[in-house]
Amino acid sequence: MADLTRETGVPVPTIKYYLREGLLPPGRPIGRNQAEYSQAHVRRLRLVRALVAYGGLSIAVIRDLVRHLDDPDVSGGDLLGAAQLTVTARHDPPPGPGRDRAERIIDDFMARHGWHDLERHPSRQTMIGLVTSLTELGREDMLDVLDDYAVAAEQIAEADLRIVGELRDRERVLEIVVLGTQLGDTIITSLRRLAQAHVAQRIHGPSPSGQSPSGSSPSGPAPCGPFPSAGTRSG
């Protein structure tokens, strides 16, 4: 076990905890209170540590994922789906007439884009709640861009699946989907902000002051328009 600690940096008490919780398979017994651990244990330990530290997953969720990972009857596609659901928040909208109408809007939207067999997906419930809120706020105009967002989302999803690649390496699938989705969401959000600033410049022109957010003259046009760059404050 000391070798595992040296190779991974994970403390012995943490390794013992992962063993007790079933996150790490037992080593091969080689004597009384002694076991031998392989590179497979090293990789699994690094995976578990990453899921805890960067995936933000609980021990219980990781235990379920590991159970799927080690079950040969669980296909690569099912493992992919299980991993994706662990990083998908579910927000159930409250019942009411607004919710019913929002559900019809989302179901029509999904049918229009051929997104079938997703009735139980948690993100569908989240979208219903968002549409309900937008309608209640009188901002149904924001729903006009849903189809554009769907096209962009499919392109992003196709890129995601290219990164995942073949499903034979099951631990790699788990790592990429969980960590890649968590980090990828941040990447997409950052790219969206940059694109908003860029398009605002193109449509509305540079800032009248010609100043960068720090107050100094930038080498290029300053972000402007309705989507200020990071570091600026409105009001």
C-alpha positions in Angstrom: 0.0 0.0 0.0 2.9 2.3 0.6 3.9 1.8 -3.0 0.4 3.0 -4.1 0.9 6.1 -1.9 4.3 6.8 -3.4 3.0 6.4 -7.0 -0.2 8.4 -6.6 0.3 10.7 -3.7 -2.9 9.4 -2.0 -2.4 8.9 1.7 -2.6 5.4 3.1 -5.7 6.2 5.3 -7.5 7.5 2.2 -6.6 4.3 0.3 -7.9 2.2 3.1 -11.1 4.2 3.1 -11.6 3.7 -0.6 -11.0 0.0 -0.2 -13.7 -0.2 2.6 -16.1 1.7 0.4 -15.6 -0.6 -2.6 -14.1 2.1 -4.8 -10.8 0.3 -5.1 -10.6 -3.5 -5.6 -8.6 -5.5 -3.1 -5.0 -6.3 -3.8 -3.6 -9.8 -4.3 -2.9 -11.3 -0.9 0.8 -12.1 -0.5 1.0 -12.6 3.2 -0.6 -11.8 6.5 -2.0 -8.3 6.3 -0.1 -7.8 3.1 -1.3 -7.4 -0.5 0.2 -6.6 -3.9 -1.3 -3.9 -6.0 -0.9 -3.5 -9.8 -1.0 -0.7 -12.2 -4.7 -1.3 -12.6 -5.0 -0.2 -8.9 -2.9 2.8 -9.6 -5.1 3.9 -12.5 -8.3 3.2 -10.5 -7.0 5.2 -7.5 -6.2 8.1 -9.8 -9.6 8.0 -11.3 -11.4 7.9 -8.0 -9.3 10.8 -6.7 -10.1 12.8 -9.8 -13.8 12.1 -9.6 -13.8 13.3 -6.0 -11.5 16.3 -6.4 -12.5 17.6 -9.9 -15.7 15.8 -10.7 -17.3 16.9 -7.4 -19.0 13.6 -7.0 -20.0 12.0 -3.7 -18.6 8.7 -2.5 -22.0 7.1 -3.0 -22.2 8.3 -6.6 -18.7 7.1 -7.3 -19.5 3.7 -5.8 -22.4 3.3 -8.2 -20.2 4.3 -11.1 -17.5 1.9 -10.1 -20.1 -0.9 -9.8 -21.2 -0.2 -13.4 -17.6 0.0 -14.5 -16.7 -3.4 -13.1 -19.9 -5.1 -14.3 -19.2 -6.8 -17.6 -23.0 -7.0 -18.3 -23.1 -3.2 -18.4 -22.4 -2.1 -22.0 -20.1 0.8 -22.9 -23.1 2.8 -24.0 -25.0 2.2 -20.7 -21.8 3.2 -18.8 -21.6 6.3 -20.9 -25.2 7.2 -20.1 -24.7 6.5 -16.4 -21.6 8.7 -16.2 -23.4 11.5 -18.0 -26.3 11.5 -15.6 -24.0 11.8 -12.6 -23.0 15.3 -13.7 -26.6 16.4 -14.8 -28.5 18.3 -12.2 -32.2 17.8 -12.0 -34.6 20.7 -11.3 -38.2 19.6 -11.2 -40.6 22.5 -12.1 -43.6 23.0 -9.8 -47.0 21.8 -11.1 -49.4 24.2 -12.6 -50.9 25.5 -15.9 -47.6 27.3 -16.8 -45.7 24.0 -16.4 -48.1 22.1 -18.6 -47.7 24.6 -21.4 -43.9 24.6 -21.0 -43.9 20.8 -21.2 -45.7 21.0 -24.5 -43.3 23.6 -25.8 -40.3 21.5 -24.8 -41.8 18.2 -26.2 -42.5 19.9 -29.5 -39.0 21.4 -29.6 -37.4 18.0 -28.9 -39.6 16.3 -31.5 -38.7 18.9 -34.0 -35.0 18.1 -33.6 -35.4 14.4 -33.4 -34.4 14.1 -29.8 -36.5 11.0 -29.0 -36.6 8.6 -26.0 -35.4 11.4 -23.6 -38.7 11.8 -21.6 -37.0 10.8 -18.4 -33.8 12.7 -18.8 -33.3 15.2 -16.0 -32.3 18.0 -18.4 -35.8 17.8 -20.0 -37.3 18.7 -16.6 -34.8 21.5 -16.2 -35.8 22.9 -19.6 -39.5 22.7 -18.7 -38.8 24.7 -15.5 -36.7 27.3 -17.4 -39.5 27.8 -20.0 -42.0 28.1 -17.3 -40.0 30.8 -15.6 -39.4 32.7 -18.8 -43.1 32.7 -19.6 -44.0 33.9 -16.2 -41.5 36.7 -16.5 -43.0 37.7 -19.9 -39.7 36.8 -21.7 -41.1 34.3 -24.2 -39.1 36.2 -26.8 -36.0 34.4 -25.5 -37.6 31.1 -26.6 -37.2 32.1 -30.2 -33.5 31.2 -30.1 -34.0 27.7 -28.7 -33.7 26.1 -32.2 -30.4 27.9 -32.8 -29.1 26.8 -29.4 -30.1 23.2 -30.3 -28.1 23.2 -33.5 -25.0 24.5 -31.6 -25.6 22.0 -28.8 -25.6 19.1 -31.2 -22.4 20.2 -32.7 -20.8 20.4 -29.3 -22.2 17.0 -28.4 -20.7 15.5 -31.5 -17.3 17.0 -30.6 -17.7 15.5 -27.1 -18.4 12.0 -28.5 -15.3 12.3 -30.8 -13.2 12.9 -27.7 -14.7 9.8 -26.0 -13.9 7.7 -29.0 -14.2 3.9 -28.7 -16.0 2.6 -25.6 -13.6 -0.3 -25.0 -11.5 1.6 -22.5 -14.2 1.8 -19.8 -12.2 3.8 -17.2 -11.3 6.3 -19.9 -14.9 6.7 -20.8 -15.8 7.4 -17.2 -13.0 9.9 -16.8 -13.7 11.8 -20.0 -17.4 12.0 -19.5 -17.4 13.1 -15.9 -14.4 15.3 -15.9 -14.8 16.4 -19.5 -18.4 17.5 -18.9 -17.6 19.4 -15.8 -14.6 21.2 -17.3 -16.2 21.3 -20.8 -19.2 23.2 -19.4 -16.8 25.9 -18.1 -15.1 26.0 -21.5 -18.4 26.4 -23.4 -19.5 29.1 -21.0 -16.2 31.0 -21.4 -16.3 30.7 -25.2 -19.9 31.9 -25.2 -18.9 35.1 -23.3 -16.0 35.7 -25.6 -18.2 35.2 -28.7 -20.8 37.6 -27.2 -18.2 40.3 -26.8 -16.9 39.7 -30.3 -20.3 39.8 -31.9 -21.3 42.9 -29.9 -18.1 44.6 -31.2 -19.0 43.6 -34.8 -22.6 44.8 -34.6 -22.3 47.8 -32.4 -18.7 48.9 -32.9 -16.0 49.5 -30.3 -16.6 51.2 -27.0 -17.0 55.0 -27.4 -14.3 55.6 -24.8 -11.9 53.3 -26.5 -10.7 52.2 -23.1 -10.1 48.6 -21.9 -11.8 47.4 -18.7 -8.7 48.4 -16.7 -8.9 52.0 -18.0 -5.8 51.8 -20.3 -6.0 52.0 -24.0 -6.1 48.4 -25.4 -4.2 47.3 -28.4 -7.4 46.3 -30.1 -11.1 47.2 -29.8 -12.5 47.0 -26.2 -15.3 44.6 -25.5 -18.6 46.5 -25.5 -22.3 46.2 -26.2 -24.8 44.3 -24.0 -22.2 41.6 -23.2 -19.3 43.2 -21.2 -16.1 41.4 -20.9 -15.0 39.6 -17.8 -13.8 42.0 -15.1 -16.3 44.8 -16.0 -19.3 45.7 -13.9 -22.5 47.3 -15.0 -24.2 50.0 -13.1 
